Amino acid sequence: MVEESKYKGHIPVLLDEVIENFDPKPNQNFVDCTLGGGGHSAAILKLTGPSGKVLGIDLDEQAIKAAELKVSSFAKATKDKKNEKLEVGRLIAVKGNFRDLKNIVHQNNFENISGILLDLGFSSMEMDDSEKGLSFRYDAPLDMRFGEEGITAEEVINNFKEKELEDIFRTYGEERFSGRIARIICEVRKEKPIRTTFELVEAIRKVIPGKFQYGRIHFATKVFQALRIFVNQELDNLKIVLPQAIDLLLPGGRLAVISFHSLEDRIVKEFFKRESRDCICPKEMPICQCDHKAKLKILNKKPIIPKEGEAKINPRSRSAKLRVAVKL
């Protein structure tokens, strides 16, 4: 049973901006690839009655249950036998990975899609989940998986070679002390496996210079980010889902992506840039040979960021960037 109070504190990021750019109309259909607590979906559903639907996707069963609570005032819920699909009125919530977007859409006979949303931040629910180990603020097992499948952060920390760990921290966390952190982890785990978030933080602390231990950003932030991205294959999944989203949209449909760090934003920016051009040949080629045709029009050249008021109310929104494009 989901505790309703656990999810009441979850605030959807850039909600007004998403709604403004989607501009939902009655009876339109939308896909929320990262359902979370259902905040964005609930707002869209309120504007798309009487028959518009939202297909929501999430790896976390708890998030799907939270979405049920969010929109339960709309209608009673029905579930499939495997408990992997939930319908609450006009919300269809599916347990799955958004990298499988096309399959999920087709399996649910979901058509005429006017907008697709990707909110790439993990929610406050996931952050505060004591079983996931996503935050260094709580002592928890080093899991970090959004779902139940795949390798855990504990397995990575205790089994990967020093060079592999260094590469993960540098590539996915842009951590300046990647080498020394990887080295100390390998030394510590020889004595005893590193199994919890606090044990990992203490290992990292041993090699971080004092002046970097008390900055605005916690010294373990980038390592935790790197592990989370690696374990969940976040960047690969993003690269896989973006082309699928374009194919599924109606002409004039909109793709909105909220990213929370430079690695994600760079992928979205470059994808939008590429797909908004007719030719993607290298500049040194005088004649186009690629036959590429633009599929998107970028609506905001610069990413939309939270207003000061939102950042104060919801500090987790501070690094959010929203990019929106329309299908040609």
GUFIDREN-113406 format. One record per atom (N, C-alpha, C, CB): z, x, y. Coordinates in steps of 0.1 Angstrom, whole numbers, padded with zeros to 4 digits, always signed. Glycine has a CB too. Layout:
BEGIN
ZXY...
end
This chain:
BEGIN
+0000+0008-0012+0000+0000+0000+0000+0009+0012+0012-0010+0000-0009+0006+0022-0009+0013+0034+0001+0008+0044-0024+0013+0040+0008+0017+0050+0017+0013+0061+0010+0011+0074+0028+0024+0062+0010-0001+0079+0002-0004+0091+0006+0005+0103+0004-0019+0095+0019+0008+0104+0024+0016+0115+0018+0030+0115+0039+0017+0115+0015+0035+0103+0009+0048+0102-0004+0049+0109+0007+0052+0087-0011+0038+0110-0025+0038+0116-0026+0033+0130-0034+0031+0107-0015+0026+0135-0016+0020+0148-0017+0031+0159-0003+0012+0151-0013+0043+0156-0013+0054+0166-0027+0060+0167-0003+0064+0163-0036+0057+0157-0049+0064+0157-0058+0058+0169-0056+0062+0144-0063+0067+0177-0071+0062+0189-0085+0067+0187-0065+0068+0202-0095+0059+0186-0109+0063+0185-0113+0071+0197-0118+0051+0183-0119+0082+0195-0123+0091+0206-0136+0086+0213-0125+0106+0201-0136+0087+0226-0148+0084+0234-0154+0070+0231-0159+0094+0232-0144+0061+0228-0148+0047+0224-0157+0040+0235-0136+0039+0222-0153+0041+0247-0161+0034+0258-0175+0040+0259-0154+0035+0271-0175+0053+0258-0188+0060+0259-0198+0057+0247-0186+0075+0260-0192+0056+0235-0200+0053+0224-0206+0039+0225-0191+0054+0211-0197+0029+0229-0202+0015+0231-0212+0015+0242-0190+0006+0234-0210+0022+0253-0220+0022+0264-0233+0027+0260-0214+0030+0276-0233+0037+0252-0246+0043+0247-0253+0035+0236-0244+0057+0243-0245+0029+0228-0251+0021+0217-0255+0007+0223-0240+0018+0206-0248+0002+0233-0251-0011+0239-0254-0021+0228-0263-0009+0248-0244-0024+0220-0246-0033+0209-0249-0047+0213-0234-0034+0200-0259-0054+0206-0263-0067+0210-0259-0076+0198-0278-0068+0213-0259-0089+0200-0256-0099+0189-0265-0097+0178-0256-0113+0194-0260-0097+0166-0267-0097+0153-0273-0083+0149-0278-0107+0153-0270-0073+0157-0275-0059+0153-0266-0053+0143-0275-0050+0166-0272-0044+0135-0265-0037+0124-0263-0022+0128-0272-0038+0111-0251-0017+0125-0248-0003+0127-0242+0003+0115-0238-0002+0140-0242+0017+0115-0236+0025+0104-0226+0034+0111-0246+0033+0096-0213+0033+0106-0203+0043+0110-0201+0052+0099-0190+0035+0114-0206+0064+0100-0206+0074+0089-0192+0080+0086-0216+0085+0091-0183+0078+0096-0170+0084+0095-0160+0073+0099-0168+0097+0104-0158+0063+0090-0150+0051+0093-0136+0054+0099-0149+0043+0081-0129+0063+0093-0116+0066+0098-0107+0054+0099-0117+0072+0112-0100+0052+0110-0092+0040+0111-0099+0027+0115-0081+0042+0121-0112+0028+0117-0120+0016+0119-0121+0013+0134-0115+0005+0112-0116+0021+0143-0116+0018+0157-0130+0016+0163-0109+0029+0165-0139+0025+0161-0153+0024+0166-0159+0011+0160-0161+0036+0163-0158+0010+0147-0164-0001+0140-0159-0015+0145-0162+0000+0125-0146-0016+0147-0141-0029+0152-0146-0032+0165-0125-0028+0153-0148-0022+0174-0153-0025+0187-0168-0029+0187-0152-0012+0196-0175-0023+0178-0189-0027+0176-0191-0041+0170-0197-0017+0166-0182-0044+0160-0183-0058+0154-0180-0069+0164-0173-0058+0143-0171-0066+0174-0168-0076+0184-0180-0080+0193-0156-0071+0193-0189-0071+0193-0201-0073+0202-0214-0077+0195-0204-0060+0210-0213-0077+0181-0225-0079+0173-0225-0092+0165-0228-0068+0164-0216-0101+0169-0215-0114+0162-0228-0123+0165-0203-0122+0165-0230-0133+0158-0222-0138+0147-0226-0132+0134-0223-0153+0146-0237-0125+0133-0241-0120+0119-0244-0105+0119-0254-0127+0115-0242-0097+0130-0243-0083+0129-0233-0077+0120-0243-0077+0143-0237-0066+0113-0227-0060+0104-0226-0045+0107-0232-0062+0089-0215-0039+0102-0213-0025+0102-0211-0020+0088-0201-0021+0111-0218-0010+0084-0216-0003+0071-0208+0010+0075-0229+0001+0064-0195+0010+0070-0186+0021+0072-0185+0030+0060-0173+0016+0077-0185+0043+0062-0184+0052+0051-0173+0062+0053-0198+0060+0049-0165+0064+0043-0154+0074+0044-0150+0079+0030-0142+0068+0051-0147+0092+0029-0143+0098+0017-0128+0094+0013-0144+0113+0017-0120+0091+0023-0106+0088+0022-0103+0073+0019-0098+0093+0034-0098+0070+0007-0095+0057+0004-0085+0051+0014-0090+0055-0010-0076+0059+0018-0066+0054+0028-0072+0050+0041-0055+0065+0031-0083+0057+0045-0090+0054+0057-0097+0040+0056-0100+0064+0061-0102+0037+0044-0108+0024+0042-0098+0013+0043-0116+0024+0028-0086+0016+0037-0076+0006+0038-0071+0004+0052-0064+0010+0029-0071+0015+0060-0067+0013+0074-0077+0005+0082-0066+0027+0080-0090+0007+0078-0100-0001+0085-0099-0016+0081-0114+0004+0081-0095-0019+0069-0092-0032+0065-0081-0039+0074-0087-0033+0051-0071-0031+0077-0060-0036+0086-0066-0038+0100-0049-0026+0086-0074-0029+0105-0080-0030+0118-0088-0042+0121-0088-0017+0121-0096-0046+0111-0105-0057+0113-0101-0070+0105-0119-0053+0110-0089-0070+0099-0085-0081+0090-0084-0094+0097-0072-0077+0084-0083-0094+0110-0083-0106+0118-0096-0113+0118-0078-0104+0132-0107-0106+0114-0120-0112+0114-0123-0121+0102-0131-0100+0114-0118-0116+0090-0120-0124+0078-0112-0118+0067-0135-0124+0075-0111-0125+0056-0105-0120+0044-0113-0109+0037-0102-0131+0034-0106-0100+0030-0113-0089+0023-0117-0092+0009-0104-0077+0024-0128-0087+0005-0132-0087-0009-0135-0073-0014-0144-0097-0012-0132-0070-0026-0134-0057-0031-0142-0057-0044-0121-0049-0034-0149-0046-0047-0157-0045-0060-0147-0040-0070-0169-0035-0058-0152-0040-0083-0143-0037-0094-0138-0023-0094-0150-0040-0107-0146-0014-0089-0142+0000-0089-0134+0004-0077-0154+0009-0090-0131-0006-0068-0124-0004-0056-0130+0007-0047-0110+0001-0059-0143+0008-0048-0151+0018-0040-0159+0011-0028-0160+0026-0048-0158-0002-0028-0165-0009-0018-0156-0021-0013-0178-0015-0023-0155-0023+0000-0146-0033+0006-0154-0040+0016-0133-0026+0012-0153-0053+0016-0160-0061+0026-0149-0070+0034-0171-0071+0020-0149-0068+0047-0140-0075+0055-0148-0082+0065-0129-0066+0062-0152-0095+0062-0161-0102+0071-0174-0095+0072-0155-0103+0085-0177-0090+0084-0190-0083+0087-0189-0068+0085-0195-0086+0101-0178-0063+0081-0176-0048+0078-0178-0046+0063-0162-0043+0083-0187-0037+0060-0188-0032+0046-0183-0018+0046-0203-0033+0041-0172-0016+0039-0166-0002+0039-0168+0004+0025-0151-0003+0042-0174+0016+0025-0178+0022+0012-0171+0036+0011-0193+0023+0011-0165+0038+0000-0160+0052-0003-0171+0061-0007-0148+0051-0014-0173+0071+0001-0184+0080-0002-0185+0091+0009-0197+0073-0003-0195+0101+0006-0197+0112+0015-0209+0109+0024-0199+0125+0007-0209+0110+0037-0220+0107+0045-0232+0115+0042-0216+0108+0059-0231+0126+0035-0243+0134+0031-0252+0126+0022-0238+0147+0025-0246+0116+0016-0254+0107+0007-0258+0094+0015-0246+0103-0005-0260+0095+0028-0262+0083+0036-0273+0074+0031-0265+0088+0050-0285+0080+0029-0296+0072+0024-0293+0064+0012-0308+0081+0022-0287+0071+0002-0284+0064-0011-0274+0052-0008-0278+0073-0021-0264+0055+0000-0254+0045+0003-0260+0033+0010-0242+0051+0011-0268+0035+0020-0275+0025+0027-0284+0016+0018-0284+0031+0038-0292+0023+0009-0301+0016+0000-0293+0008-0011-0311+0026-0006-0282+0014-0016-0275+0007-0026-0268-0005-0021-0264+0017-0031-0265-0006-0008-0259-0018-0002-0269-0027+0005-0249-0013+0008-0282-0024+0003-0293-0032+0009-0290-0034+0024-0294-0046+0001-0287-0024+0030-0284-0025+0045-0296-0021+0052-0271-0015+0048-0301-0030+0061-0314-0028+0067-0313-0030+0082-0324-0037+0061-0324-0027+0089-0325-0030+0104-0313-0024+0112-0325-0045+0106-0312-0011+0110-0301-0003+0116-0304+0001+0131-0298+0009+0108-0296-0004+0140-0298-0002+0154-0290+0011+0159-0294-0014+0162-0281+0015+0152-0273+0027+0156-0265+0033+0145-0264+0023+0167-0264+0046+0145-0256+0054+0135-0247+0063+0142-0266+0062+0125-0234+0063+0139-0224+0071+0145-0218+0081+0135-0212+0062+0150-0217+0093+0140-0210+0104+0133-0199+0109+0142-0220+0115+0129-0186+0106+0138-0175+0112+0145-0169+0123+0136-0164+0100+0148-0172+0135+0140-0169+0146+0131-0155+0151+0131-0178+0157+0134-0146+0146+0139-0133+0150+0140-0125+0143+0129-0126+0147+0153-0115+0150+0123-0106+0144+0113-0096+0136+0121-0100+0154+0103-0092+0125+0116-0083+0116+0124-0069+0120+0124-0084+0102+0118-0061+0114+0133-0047+0116+0134-0040+0112+0121-0041+0109+0146-0046+0102+0114-0041+0098+0101-0041+0110+0091-0048+0086+0095-0053+0116+0091-0055+0128+0081-0046+0140+0086-0070+0132+0081-0046+0142+0099-0038+0153+0104-0023+0152+0100-0039+0153+0119-0018+0139+0100-0004+0137+0098-0001+0134+0083+0001+0125+0106-0011+0134+0075-0009+0132+0060-0003+0144+0054-0023+0128+0053+0009+0142+0049+0017+0153+0044+0012+0158+0031+0032+0149+0042+0002+0151+0025-0003+0156+0012-0016+0164+0014-0006+0144+0003-0022+0164+0026-0035+0171+0027-0034+0185+0032-0043+0163+0037-0023+0188+0040-0022+0202+0045-0032+0206+0055-0023+0211+0033-0036+0196+0063-0046+0199+0074-0040+0205+0086-0054+0187+0077-0027+0203+0088-0020+0208+0100-0009+0218+0097-0014+0196+0107-0008+0228+0105+0002+0238+0104+0015+0233+0109-0002+0251+0110+0015+0221+0115+0028+0215+0120+0037+0210+0110+0024+0205+0130+0031+0207+0098+0039+0202+0087+0038+0211+0075+0034+0188+0083+0049+0212+0067+0049+0220+0055+0044+0211+0044+0063+0226+0051+0032+0215+0039+0025+0206+0029+0017+0215+0020+0016+0196+0036+0013+0210+0008+0005+0217-0001-0009+0220+0006+0002+0209-0014-0014+0232+0003-0027+0237+0009-0038+0230+0001-0028+0252+0008-0041+0217+0005-0052+0210-0001-0064+0210+0009-0048+0195-0004-0063+0203+0020-0073+0203+0030-0086+0195+0027-0077+0216+0034-0087+0189+0015-0099+0181+0012-0098+0167+0018-0101+0180-0004-0109+0162+0023-0109+0149+0029-0109+0139+0017-0121+0147+0038-0115+0142+0006-0115+0133-0005-0106+0139-0017-0129+0131-0010-0110+0136-0029-0102+0141-0040-0110+0151-0049-0098+0129-0049-0123+0154-0045-0131+0163-0053-0133+0176-0046-0144+0156-0056-0136+0186-0055-0139+0199-0049-0128+0209-0049-0144+0198-0035-0130+0221-0045-0120+0232-0044-0110+0229-0033-0127+0245-0043-0098+0233-0036-0087+0231-0025-0086+0244-0017-0074+0228-0032-0079+0243-0006-0077+0255+0002-0068+0265-0005-0071+0251+0016-0059+0260-0013-0050+0268-0021-0058+0277-0030-0039+0260-0028-0068+0271-0037-0076+0279-0046-0084+0290-0039-0086+0269-0054-0089+0286-0027-0096+0296-0019-0087+0308-0015-0102+0290-0006-0075+0304-0010-0066+0315-0005-0061+0324-0016-0054+0308+0002-0059+0318-0028-0053+0326-0039-0063+0333-0048-0044+0318-0046-0076+0329-0048-0086+0334-0057-0097+0341-0051-0091+0322-0065-0100+0339-0039-0112+0345-0033-0109+0360-0030-0117+0338-0020-0119+0368-0030-0118+0382-0027-0115+0384-0012-0130+0390-0031-0110+0396-0008-0107+0398+0006-0119+0397+0015-0101+0412+0007-0130+0402+0011-0142+0402+0019-0147+0387+0020-0153+0410+0013-0146+0379+0010-0150+0365+0010-0141+0358+0020-0149+0359-0004-0128+0360+0020-0119+0354+0029-0122+0358+0044-0104+0357+0026-0125+0370+0046-0128+0375+0059-0141+0368+0064-0130+0390+0059-0151+0367+0056-0163+0360+0060-0161+0346+0063-0173+0361+0048-0152+0339+0056-0149+0325+0058-0143+0323+0072-0140+0319+0047-0132+0332+0074-0125+0331+0087-0134+0334+0099-0113+0340+0087-0143+0344+0097-0152+0348+0108-0163+0338+0111-0158+0362+0106-0169+0333+0100-0180+0324+0101-0176+0310+0106-0187+0323+0088-0166+0304+0100-0162+0291+0102-0151+0289+0112-0159+0284+0090-0144+0300+0115-0133+0299+0125-0135+0308+0137-0120+0303+0118-0145+0316+0136-0148+0326+0147-0134+0333+0151-0154+0319+0160-0127+0337+0141-0114+0343+0142-0116+0358+0144-0105+0341+0130-0110+0363+0155-0112+0377+0159-0104+0387+0150-0107+0380+0173-0093+0382+0143-0085+0390+0134-0088+0387+0120-0071+0388+0137-0101+0383+0117-0104+0379+0103-0101+0389+0092-0119+0375+0102-0104+0402+0095-0102+0412+0086-0087+0414+0082-0108+0425+0091-0079+0416+0092-0065+0418+0089-0058+0406+0083-0058+0422+0102-0063+0394+0087-0057+0382+0081-0060+0381+0066-0062+0369+0088-0073+0384+0063-0077+0384+0049-0069+0394+0041-0092+0387+0048-0067+0406+0047-0060+0417+0040-0046+0413+0037-0061+0430+0049-0039+0407+0047-0025+0404+0045-0023+0393+0035-0018+0400+0058-0032+0383+0034-0032+0373+0025-0033+0378+0011-0044+0362+0027-0042+0388+0009-0043+0394-0005-0031+0402-0009-0056+0403-0005-0024+0408+0001-0012+0415-0002-0001+0406-0005-0008+0424+0010+0001+0395+0002+0012+0385+0000+0010+0378-0013+0012+0375+0012-0002+0374-0017-0004+0367-0029-0002+0375-0042-0018+0361-0029-0002+0388-0040+0001+0397-0052+0016+0395-0056-0001+0412-0048+0024+0392-0047+0039+0390-0050+0041+0376-0054+0047+0394-0037+0035+0366-0047+0037+0352-0050+0025+0344-0044+0050+0347-0044+0020+0335-0052+0009+0327-0047+0012+0319-0034+0004+0316-0057+0003+0318-0025+0005+0311-0012+0001+0296-0015-0003+0317+0000+0011+0287-0015+0008+0274-0019+0010+0263-0008+0017+0270-0030+0017+0266+0003+0019+0256+0013+0014+0261+0027+0034+0253+0014+0013+0252+0036+0008+0255+0050+0018+0265+0056+0007+0242+0058+0031+0263+0055+0040+0272+0062+0039+0286+0056+0054+0266+0060+0037+0287+0043+0036+0300+0037+0024+0307+0042+0035+0299+0021+0013+0300+0044+0001+0306+0050+0003+0310+0064-0011+0296+0049+0009+0302+0072+0012+0305+0086+0021+0318+0087+0020+0293+0093+0031+0319+0078+0039+0331+0079+0032+0343+0075+0051+0329+0070+0022+0342+0066+0014+0354+0062+0005+0358+0074+0005+0351+0050-0001+0348+0081-0009+0351+0092-0001+0358+0103-0016+0338+0097+0011+0352+0105+0020+0357+0116+0022+0372+0115+0033+0350+0116+0023+0377+0103+0026+0392+0101+0016+0401+0108+0027+0394+0086+0003+0397+0110-0007+0406+0115-0013+0402+0129-0018+0407+0105-0007+0391+0135-0012+0387+0148-0003+0394+0158-0011+0372+0149-0009+0401+0168-0002+0408+0178+0007+0398+0186-0011+0415+0188+0018+0402+0190+0028+0394+0197+0022+0385+0208+0039+0402+0202+0014+0391+0217+0009+0384+0228+0000+0373+0225+0002+0394+0238-0006+0373+0212-0015+0362+0208-0007+0351+0200-0026+0368+0199+0006+0353+0198+0014+0344+0190+0019+0332+0199+0025+0351+0183+0018+0334+0212+0024+0324+0220+0014+0318+0231+0037+0329+0227+0002+0318+0227-0008+0313+0237-0010+0298+0236-0022+0319+0233-0019+0293+0244-0021+0278+0244-0026+0273+0231-0031+0275+0255-0034+0281+0224-0038+0277+0211-0030+0284+0200-0054+0280+0209-0025+0277+0190-0017+0283+0180-0025+0293+0172-0012+0272+0170-0018+0304+0169-0025+0316+0163-0031+0313+0149-0015+0327+0161-0027+0302+0142-0032+0298+0129-0044+0288+0130-0021+0293+0120-0047+0283+0142-0056+0273+0144-0070+0276+0138-0058+0270+0158-0075+0287+0141-0089+0291+0136-0090+0293+0121-0094+0303+0144-0079+0298+0115-0079+0300+0101-0079+0286+0094-0067+0308+0096-0071+0277+0099-0070+0264+0093-0084+0257+0095-0059+0256+0100-0090+0258+0107-0103+0252+0109-0113+0258+0099-0107+0255+0123-0113+0271+0097-0123+0277+0088-0121+0272+0074-0121+0292+0089-0109+0271+0069-0106+0267+0056-0111+0252+0054-0092+0268+0052-0107+0244+0064-0111+0230+0063-0126+0228+0062-0105+0222+0075-0133+0235+0071-0148+0234+0071-0154+0239+0058-0153+0242+0083-0149+0250+0053-0154+0255+0041-0151+0246+0029-0148+0269+0038-0139+0242+0028-0135+0233+0016-0143+0220+0016-0120+0230+0017-0145+0214+0028-0152+0202+0028-0167+0203+0031-0146+0193+0039-0172+0215+0032-0187+0218+0034-0192+0210+0046-0195+0214+0021-0184+0210+0056-0187+0202+0068-0200+0205+0075-0176+0203+0078-0203+0218+0077-0215+0221+0084-0228+0218+0075-0215+0236+0088-0227+0221+0062-0238+0217+0054-0240+0202+0053-0235+0222+0039-0230+0195+0053-0231+0180+0052-0237+0175+0065-0217+0174+0050-0234+0181+0076-0239+0177+0089-0254+0179+0089-0232+0184+0101-0258+0191+0085-0273+0194+0085-0280+0185+0075-0275+0209+0080-0274+0181+0065-0281+0172+0055-0282+0158+0060-0273+0172+0042-0272+0153+0067-0272+0139+0071-0281+0136+0084-0258+0134+0074-0282+0145+0093-0290+0142+0105-0304+0137+0103-0290+0155+0114-0312+0144+0094-0325+0139+0092-0326+0126+0085-0333+0149+0083-0316+0123+0076-0315+0110+0070-0313+0099+0080-0304+0110+0059-0304+0102+0090-0301+0092+0100-0313+0088+0108-0290+0098+0110-0321+0098+0112-0334+0094+0119-0343+0085+0111-0341+0107+0123-0344+0088+0098-0353+0081+0089-0348+0066+0088-0354+0087+0076-0335+0064+0088-0330+0051+0086-0330+0042+0098-0316+0052+0081-0330+0048+0110-0329+0040+0123-0342+0032+0125-0326+0049+0134-0341+0020+0131-0352+0013+0137-0357+0021+0149-0348-0001+0141-0370+0019+0152-0375+0025+0165-0367+0019+0176-0390+0022+0167-0362+0028+0185-0353+0024+0196-0339+0025+0192-0357+0010+0200-0336+0027+0179-0322+0029+0174-0316+0042+0179-0322+0028+0159-0303+0042+0179-0296+0054+0185-0287+0061+0175-0288+0049+0197-0288+0074+0177-0279+0083+0168-0269+0089+0178-0288+0093+0161-0256+0087+0175-0246+0093+0183-0237+0102+0175-0237+0082+0190-0234+0114+0179-0226+0124+0172-0215+0129+0181-0235+0135+0167-0203+0128+0176-0191+0133+0183-0187+0146+0175-0180+0123+0184-0188+0157+0182-0183+0170+0176-0171+0175+0183-0195+0181+0176-0164+0185+0176-0151+0189+0181-0150+0204+0182-0140+0184+0173-0160+0211+0178-0160+0226+0180-0175+0231+0181-0153+0233+0168-0176+0243+0186-0189+0248+0190-0199+0249+0178-0188+0262+0196-0194+0251+0166-0202+0253+0154-0210+0239+0151-0194+0257+0142-0202+0228+0152-0208+0215+0150-0218+0212+0161-0197+0204+0149-0213+0214+0173-0221+0210+0185-0234+0218+0185-0213+0212+0198-0234+0230+0181-0246+0238+0181-0256+0233+0172-0242+0253+0178-0252+0228+0160-0261+0222+0150-0267+0210+0156-0253+0219+0137-0259+0201+0162-0264+0188+0167-0274+0191+0179-0253+0179+0172-0270+0200+0187-0278+0203+0199-0292+0208+0195-0271+0214+0208-0292+0218+0185-0305+0224+0181-0313+0213+0173-0302+0236+0172-0307+0205+0166-0314+0195+0158-0321+0185+0168-0305+0187+0148-0313+0180+0178-0319+0171+0188-0330+0177+0195-0308+0166+0197-0328+0190+0199-0338+0197+0206-0351+0198+0198-0333+0211+0210-0350+0202+0185-0361+0204+0176-0369+0190+0175-0357+0209+0163-0361+0180+0172-0367+0167+0169-0372+0159+0181-0358+0158+0161-0370+0165+0193-0375+0158+0205-0388+0165+0210-0364+0158+0216-0393+0174+0202-0405+0182+0206-0416+0179+0197-0402+0197+0206-0429+0179+0202-0441+0177+0194-0444+0190+0187-0452+0172+0203-0442+0201+0193-0445+0214+0187-0433+0222+0186-0456+0221+0195-0431+0228+0174-0419+0237+0172-0424+0251+0167-0409+0231+0162-0436+0254+0170-0442+0267+0167-0435+0278+0175-0457+0268+0169-0434+0290+0171-0429+0301+0179-0437+0302+0192-0429+0314+0171-0430+0307+0203-0436+0307+0216-0448+0317+0216-0426+0312+0226-0448+0327+0207-0459+0337+0207-0472+0331+0201-0455+0349+0200-0471+0319+0195-0483+0313+0189-0491+0305+0200-0480+0304+0177-0503+0309+0203-0510+0302+0214-0515+0288+0210-0522+0310+0218-0517+0285+0198-0522+0272+0193-0512+0267+0183-0536+0273+0187-0509+0254+0185-0499+0247+0176-0505+0246+0162-0495+0233+0181-0497+0250+0152-0501+0249+0138-0491+0241+0129-0503+0263+0132-0481+0236+0136-0470+0230+0128-0472+0215+0126-0457+0232+0136-0480+0208+0134-0482+0194+0133-0469+0186+0134-0489+0191+0120-0459+0192+0140-0446+0185+0141-0448+0174+0152-0435+0194+0144-0442+0162+0150-0442+0152+0160-0428+0148+0164-0450+0139+0155-0426+0146+0177-0412+0143+0181-0408+0130+0175-0412+0142+0197-0395+0129+0171-0390+0117+0165-0379+0111+0174-0384+0120+0151-0373+0119+0183-0362+0115+0191-0365+0118+0206-0350+0123+0187-0357+0110+0214-0356+0113+0228-0342+0115+0231-0362+0101+0237-0338+0126+0237-0324+0129+0240-0320+0121+0252-0322+0144+0243-0309+0114+0251-0304+0106+0262-0295+0113+0272-0297+0094+0257-0288+0123+0267-0279+0131+0276-0281+0145+0274-0264+0127+0274-0287+0152+0284-0290+0166+0283-0277+0175+0281-0298+0172+0295-0267+0171+0288-0254+0177+0286-0245+0168+0278-0247+0180+0300-0237+0173+0270-0228+0164+0262-0218+0156+0270-0220+0173+0251-0215+0145+0266-0205+0136+0272-0191+0140+0268-0208+0121+0270-0182+0142+0277-0169+0147+0273-0159+0136+0278-0165+0160+0280-0147+0136+0272-0137+0126+0276-0133+0127+0291-0124+0127+0267-0130+0115+0296-0125+0115+0310-0111+0120+0310-0126+0101+0316-0106+0124+0321-0093+0130+0322-0082+0121+0317-0090+0134+0337-0084+0108+0319-0074+0098+0315-0073+0098+0300-0077+0085+0320-0084+0098+0293-0084+0098+0278-0078+0110+0273-0098+0096+0273-0081+0122+0279-0076+0135+0274-0060+0135+0275-0081+0146+0282-0055+0128+0285-0040+0127+0287-0034+0118+0276-0037+0123+0301-0040+0107+0274-0035+0097+0264-0037+0102+0250-0042+0084+0266-0048+0109+0247-0051+0114+0234-0055+0128+0235-0062+0105+0227-0045+0138+0234-0048+0152+0235-0059+0157+0225-0036+0160+0234-0059+0150+0214-0069+0155+0203-0083+0153+0207-0066+0148+0190-0085+0145+0218-0099+0142+0223-0104+0153+0232-0100+0129+0230-0096+0162+0236-0100+0172+0247-0112+0180+0243-0088+0181+0249-0114+0184+0231-0126+0192+0227-0138+0184+0223-0122+0202+0216-0137+0171+0224-0148+0162+0219-0160+0163+0228-0143+0148+0218-0172+0163+0221-0185+0162+0228-0194+0152+0221-0191+0177+0229-0199+0143+0229-0208+0133+0224-0222+0135+0228-0203+0119+0229-0231+0136+0218-0245+0137+0221-0252+0125+0215-0251+0150+0215-0262+0119+0223-0269+0107+0218-0284+0108+0220-0264+0095+0227-0291+0104+0210-0306+0104+0210-0311+0090+0205-0311+0116+0202-0323+0087+0210-0329+0074+0206-0342+0077+0197-0333+0065+0218-0344+0070+0187-0355+0072+0178-0368+0066+0185-0353+0065+0164-0378+0074+0185-0391+0070+0191-0399+0061+0182-0399+0083+0194
end
